[in-house]
Amino acid sequence: MKENKMRYTTVSIPEPLAKKIEQRIKGTGFNSVTSFVVYVLRQTLAASSDQDKEVYSKEAEKDVKKRLKSLGYL
């Protein structure tokens, strides 16, 4: 049976940034700059994909605007 192995790539960051990250992660659960960077990137991508989702349907948005207008807010 074939084992699913995670493949990795190399990303270069400036040394001063790597040193700042090393200082920031001291005493945390992150055991390397790489683990912190992967975490931050995953969080950023998750947040941006959440923003892409439509919170209200167009019809619901029209209804809310209509109600706000009738109350004098719009």
C-alpha positions in Angstrom: 0.0 0.0 0.0 1.3 3.4 -1.0 2.0 5.8 1.9 0.9 9.4 1.5 4.0 11.5 2.2 3.8 15.3 2.4 6.1 16.9 -0.1 7.7 20.2 0.9 9.2 23.1 -0.9 11.7 25.7 0.2 10.7 29.4 0.7 13.3 32.0 1.4 12.7 34.8 3.8 15.0 37.6 4.8 17.3 36.7 7.8 16.1 39.7 9.9 12.5 38.4 9.6 13.6 34.9 10.5 15.3 36.2 13.6 12.3 38.2 14.6 10.1 35.0 14.2 12.7 33.0 16.3 12.3 35.6 19.1 8.5 35.6 18.8 8.1 31.9 19.0 10.3 31.3 22.1 8.2 29.7 24.8 5.3 28.9 22.4 4.3 25.6 20.9 6.1 26.4 17.7 9.4 24.4 17.4 10.7 26.1 14.3 10.3 29.2 12.1 8.9 26.9 9.4 6.1 25.6 11.7 5.1 29.2 12.6 5.2 30.4 9.0 3.1 27.4 7.8 0.6 28.2 10.6 0.4 31.9 9.7 -0.1 31.1 6.0 -2.9 28.6 6.7 -4.7 31.1 8.9 -4.3 33.8 6.3 -5.7 31.6 3.5 -8.5 30.4 5.7 -9.5 33.9 6.6 -9.4 35.1 3.0 -11.5 32.1 1.8 -14.1 33.0 4.6 -14.3 36.5 3.2 -15.1 35.2 -0.3 -18.2 33.4 1.0 -21.4 35.4 0.6 -22.9 36.1 4.1 -26.4 37.0 2.8 -28.2 36.1 -0.4 -28.9 39.0 -2.8 -32.6 38.7 -2.0 -31.9 38.9 1.8 -29.7 41.9 1.2 -32.5 43.6 -0.8 -34.9 42.9 2.0 -32.6 44.4 4.7 -32.0 47.5 2.6 -35.8 47.9 2.1 -36.4 47.6 5.8 -33.6 50.1 6.6 -35.0 52.5 4.0 -38.5 52.3 5.5 -37.1 53.0 8.9 -35.3 56.1 7.5 -31.8 54.8 7.7 -31.2 54.8 4.0 
